[in-house]
Amino acid sequence: MEIRISSLNHLAKIQKDIKRKRISSYDKSGANMDFITINPMEKQELCNIKGAGIIKHIWMTLASRDPFYLRKVIIRIWWDNEEHPSVECPIGDFFGVGHAKSVNFWSLPLAMGPDDGKGFNCWFPMPFAKNAKIEVENETNEKLVNFYYIDYEEYKELDPSLGRFHVYWNRQNPCKGKDYKIQKFQETFFKKNPTHENDFVLLEAEGEGHYVGCHLDIHNLYETEKHNWPGEGDDYIEIDEGEIILYGTGTEDYFCTAWCPTQYYCSPYFGVPLPGGKNWSGKISYYRYHIEDPIYFHKNIKIKIEHGHANQRSDDWSSTAYWYQTEPHKPFKSILPVNERLPREEPKEKQ
C-alpha cells in the first residue's frame, strides 16, 4: 500500500485504507486518574498491538521522587514478536537528552516541552507487520507515575520495504584517554590515530538499513582554568565491512555547529540543548539527526567518534543512536546496571 508522506503538501489527500488508533493511560472508569503506576523494580506493558501499522507519535510524562529516574527507568520495544528488543534505552535518553535531565528543546523527531522539558515527544515512525510491544521498567525504589499516548496507524498490510526502528544506548565512564590527575595535560594536535580502535562507539549494527542520527552526552571531567573544550574528536563511520569510510573533522563539525559552541541552540536536525557551564564545564548534550541525509548500509555499519583529538580526553560519555534496519538485528549487549547508568555529580563551577 502507499504510505502517506508527512508534509503540508500532502495533508489534503484523503486516506481510504488507513485507520487512526490510540492507546493511552486514560482512566477507564471515567474519572480523572489518567495515569498508570509502576511499582519499584517492576515492569509494565504499555501496549501490545496486533496486526500491521506504524506508530506515528509517542507522548509521555513521568513523575518520581527519585532524582535520577530518567536514567533508572528503561523503555523497551519489540517488533513482530521478535526475541530481542529493538529498543532498549533509559527513558530520558530515548526522548533526546541524557544525564537524567529534562530541558525544553525541539527537533524534528524528538522534543521535550514545558514545564522544564517534562513533556516528552517522539515522532520517529515505527513500522510493524504483526505486532508492536512497548514496556517500561521501573528500576528506582519509588513508585513511578506514567501518563502516555501511543498514536498509530492501522493497515491491512505493511509495505515490505519498511525497516524496523532501533535505538541503542551506550556509555563509557570515563573514556580511556590521558590521566587528568596529571595537571600538565594538554591535547597535542599532531598525535595520529591510524586504527580508530579506541574510539567511542555510537552504533554497531549488522544487516541492511540506514542510520538516522544520535545525541551525544558528555560530562567534562577535567577541571582547569585553561581552554577546556572536550571535543575535537573526529567522527569515523565504517560501512559494509569498511568498503566505505566516512571521515569527519571534529565533534562540533559532526553536530553541525562551529568553534567549540557554548550556546543553547535547537533546530530540526541539530542542536545543543545542554551547552555546559563556564569553560565547557559539567554536562553537555548535542544532537544530529540524519532526516534528509540518512547513512545507508547493506551489510553492517560501525559509527565511532574520537573522545578528544586522537582519543586523548577521559571524560564521561554516553550516547543514544537511532536507526532503521531489516530484521533480525544483532542483539545488543546487556544494558548497564542501574549504578553504572547514574550521572555523576556536577563539579563546583568557578565563578
Buried (B, 14 or more C-beta within 10 A) or exposed (E): EEBBEEEEEEEEEEEEEBEEBEBBBBEEEEEEEEBBBBEBEEEBEBBEBEBBBBBBBBBBBBBBEBEBBBBBBBBBBBBBEBEEBBBBBBBBBBBBBBBBBBBBBBBBBBBBBEEEBBBBBBBBBBBBBEBBBBBBBBBBEBBBBBBBBBBBBBBEEBEEEBBBBBBBBBBBBBBEBBEBEEEEBEBEEEEEBEEBEBBBBBBBBBBBBBBBBBBBBBBBBBBBEEEBBBBBBBBBBBBEEEEBEEEBEBBBBBBBBEEBBBEEBBEEBBBBBBBBBEBBBBBBBBBBBBEEEBBEBBEBBBBBBBBBBBBBBBBBBBBBBBBBBBBEBBEBEEBBEBEEBBBEEEBEEEE
